[in-house]
Amino acid sequence: MSDVRPQSEDTTLAAEQQQFAVWRAMTPAQKFAAFLELQQTAIALSEAGIRRRYPMASDREVFLRRIAQTLPREDMVRWYGWDPDEERE
């Protein structure tokens, strides 16, 4: 029995090894492009959730609420002049 296991319980070792091979074959530019695409997808999903919870929010409010998910309240108030705890319509 091998001590080698995949990093995730829902992934087979063969699938993980294949994924690592794909990543090793990628150029740094390809890896960066994949990162940017993943980042844009994460932003889109986050903003979709915000729009669902706040259907009347402006684009600016959606942006601020997304940023507020990662910054402390004090920083949001200081840097953006926006308090995520204030009630809005």
MODA-V579228 format. One record per backbone hydrogen bond with DSSP energy under -0.5 kcal/mol. CO is the residue of the C=O (numbers start at 0). NH is the residue of the N-H. If there is no record, write none. Layout:
BEGIN
CO:NH ; CO:NH
END
This chain:
BEGIN
7:10 ; 11:15 ; 12:16 ; 13:17 ; 14:18 ; 15:19 ; 16:20 ; 17:21 ; 18:22 ; 19:23 ; 20:24 ; 21:25 ; 22:25 ; 26:30 ; 27:31 ; 28:32 ; 29:33 ; 30:34 ; 31:35 ; 32:36 ; 33:37 ; 34:38 ; 35:39 ; 36:40 ; 37:41 ; 38:42 ; 39:43 ; 40:44 ; 41:45 ; 42:46 ; 43:47 ; 44:48 ; 45:49 ; 46:50 ; 47:51 ; 48:52 ; 49:53 ; 53:56 ; 57:61 ; 58:62 ; 59:63 ; 60:64 ; 61:65 ; 62:66 ; 63:67 ; 64:68 ; 65:68 ; 66:69 ; 66:70 ; 71:74 ; 71:75 ; 72:76 ; 73:77 ; 74:78 ; 74:79 ; 75:79 ; 75:80 ; 75:81 ; 76:80 ; 81:83 ; 82:85
END
